[in-house]
Amino acid sequence: MALKVCLTLLVVLFMKLQHLRAEGNRSLTWFEDLELEEQLKILNKQFVKSVQVEAGHVFDCIEINKQPALDHPLLKDHKIQMKPTILPDPNGVLDKASSDTGSRTTLKSINCPKGTVPIRRTRKEDLIRAKALVEERFTDISADIPRPGQHLAIVRSKLDNGEFEQFHGTEALMNVIRPGVTEDGQSSSSLIWVERGTIAVGDVDQVIAGWTVDPVLYGDDKTHFVTFWKTIAGGRKTGGCFNLLCPGFVQVDHDYPVDQVPFSDVSVYDGPQIERKFSIYQDHNNNWWVELDSIKIGYWPNEIFPRLYVGADHVGWGGLTRVSKDGILSPPMGFGNLPDGFYRRSGYFQHIKVFNALHEPVQPYGKIDTFVDTRSCYQIKNEGFTRDRGYVFTYGGPGGQCG
């Protein structure tokens, strides 16, 4: 009997070790596995209702005051704010979608009851993948020398006047595309962001929103809404994650989660273009809100940012790709071709605005420059301000062996 029990325990131990090695293609220690279990307990709360969507993802409807965001040590006494203190789009950017190129469709709703918010149920493999991704995805999006394997085609603006003026957000109308991401480890994204600090020094706060095709993060090759935040101090990451994979982001909309199900419609090359307005802006409470079209999905509280709570000194827009796991092939950006002046054949950002000291959306200002690290693979055609499309640029490229 004792021998049978011992053999059973050995089999269980062997299976456990095999499971730990299988996750992320590396071995996890018992301590790391225990940490993940504890993190899952924090993220996966008791729910009122659950909804299963495509790709097998489950969204739990959780009481708004019991959501994972409030487990952040700096948010223990945070009072949830249900709407921003400013009107982010007084001039109707959403009504300015170009009739010859763009249209919008209804987003998929989780339809949680009032008083609850949709939170995607987190699995252990999600945490393992996300931990690795935080170190390599979006990490140096504003750096002049991108991280190895990362390629940028971006427009950015920086303020050099210290504390006298800040950016309080940015927004842009983008066409939503599904680049062909076929190799293991690849991703292709189109993003807007705000940040404060200096990456070279190792002190920076950053908030990002946009769309991405990232099979490692989402488990499919479809186009998803994505958010990301981070804080770095003394060269060491002190906080941050994708979407809701750590406490911090406060979800307030009860229908549309920040960790969206895939976009139901995407743009067609040389055909109909599907547009979305992406917004990140700071209200008078210094909280950083994210909107998709006119939906106020939620916000990052100012308490979690040691620098960004006073405003941003850097904003940016553009495309980012990540090389395959073997380090050889980079995926397409946008439609996979270099911009040729035709909006139906390029990725584009139009009606780009920044939020000024009065928290009003205005034309981009500051030191604006265009940065492309590998022009043989990706390019930008920056048209600047136009009468019909506001500040606009097109971008894209085939990728390939980009170094």
Buried (B, 14 or more C-beta within 10 A) or exposed (E): EEEEEEEEEEEEEEEEEEEBEEBBEEEBEEEBBEEBEEBBEEBBBEBEBBBEBEEEBBBBBBBBEBBBBBBBEBBEEBEBBEEBEBEBBEEEBBEBBBEEBBEBBEBBBBEBEEEBBBBBBBBBEBBBBBBBBBEBBBBBBBBEEBBEBBBBBBBBBBBEEEEEBBBBBBBBBBBBBBBBBEBEBBBBBBBBBBBBBBBEEEBBBBBBBBBBBBBBBBBBBBBBBBBBBBBBBEEEBEBBBBBBBBBBBBBBBBBBBBBBBBBEBBBBEEEEBBBBBBBBBBBEBBBBBBBBBEBBBBBBBBBBBBBBBBBBBBBBBBBBBBBBBEEEBBBBBBBBBBBEEEBBBBBBBBBBBBBBEEBBBEEBEBEBEBBBBBEEBBBBBBBEEEEEBBBBBBBBBBBBEBE
